[in-house]
Amino acid sequence: TVEVGWSPYRRGFVCKALCVPLFFLSLFFGRTLVGAARRAPRGPFVFLDKTCIHQVDEDLKREGIDKLGAFIFHSKSMIALYSDVYLKRLWTAYEVASFLALHPGSRISRLKVIPFVMPATI
């Protein structure tokens, strides 16, 4: 028989030289590496209700509003860009009320209200 490529002995040596040490490294330090990867710093997640909730289709809008509570529950803080129409919409008032109800401790420091004033254009 004619063999092409590596002989079986070389392939076995490479496998032993690489796989066995990697197996023992993952066996002894695998949990540490996975834990370090989970604690890696990540950027903040942002939910913009104007863009994440459908504004035209009423059924999709209702589904988005129904799921606001789950997102607000997992939020650490909330920034409200306040304008004249902000509290006239029922679902924006619902957002603020839900956030205050779901985060009873240190309510004021977690909720930031920023006035949104459109500059006059000429």
N, C-alpha and C positions, 0 to 999 in steps of 0.2 A: 504494500500500500504506500501511496505517496501522501505525505502530510503537507498541507498548505498552511502557512502562518505559524503560530506558536505551537510548541509541542505541549502535550498534556502536563508535563512536569513544570514547565514555566508558568502555565496558567494557574496551577495549583499553588505555586509559590506566591504569585501576586495576590491571589485571593487570601491566602493565609497572612501575608504581610500587611494587607490593608483591612480586610474584613474583621479579623479577630480583634485587633486593637480598637477599631471603631465600635465593635460590639461591646467591649468592656468599658470603653469611655461612655457610651450611651447608657449602659447598665448602671454605672456608678454616678454619673453626673447628669443624666437625662432630665431629672426633675428640676435640678438647679437651672439648667439652660432654658427649659420651658417656662419656669417661673420668672426668669430674667426677661424673657421675650414678652411675657404678659405685662410686666411692669414698665415696658418701654414707654417713654413719653409720647403721647398722641395729642394732636391739636384738638381744639374744642369743636363740638358738633353744633351746628346752627340750624334752627328751624325757623324759616320765614313763612309766616302763615299766608301772606299774600301770594307767595309763589308755590307753596306746598299744598295749599287747599285750592281745588279747582274753583274758578270764579264764574264760569258760564253754566256748566252742567249742574243742575240742582241736586241730582242723585249723588254725583261724585262729591259735591260740596258737603252734603249731609254726612256722607261716609267719613270725610276728612274731619268734620267738626266732632263727630262721635268718637273719633280716636284721639282727640286733643288731650283728654284726661290722662291717657297712658303716657304720652310724651311729656306732659307737664309733671307727672309723678316722678319721672326719672331725671328731670332737669334740676340743676343745682342753683341756677339763677335765671332771672327773666329781665329783659330790657324792653320797655314799652315806649315806642316813639309816639308820643301823645300829640294828637291834632284835634281839630274841632269835631271831626266825625268819628273819632276813635271809640268813644263810649256810646255812640248812637247805634252802632252795630251790635247786635245781640251776642254774636260769637266772640267779639273782642272783649266785651264785658265778662263773658263766661270764662275766657282765658285768665283774666286777672283774678276773678273770684275763685277759680279752681286752683290757681297757684297759691293764693293766700290760704285757702282751706287745706291744701295738701302739704304745705310747708309752714306749720304753725310756729316753729322756733325761728327767731331772728328774721321776722318777715320783712322788715324795712330794709335791712342790709342786703337781702337777696333780690329784692324788686327795685329796679332802677327805672324811673320815669324820666324820659328826656323829651322836652318840648320840641316838636317838629314844626318849624316856621319856614314856609316857602319864601324865599327871597323874591322881592318884586322884580319882574323883568321889564325892561323897557323895550 
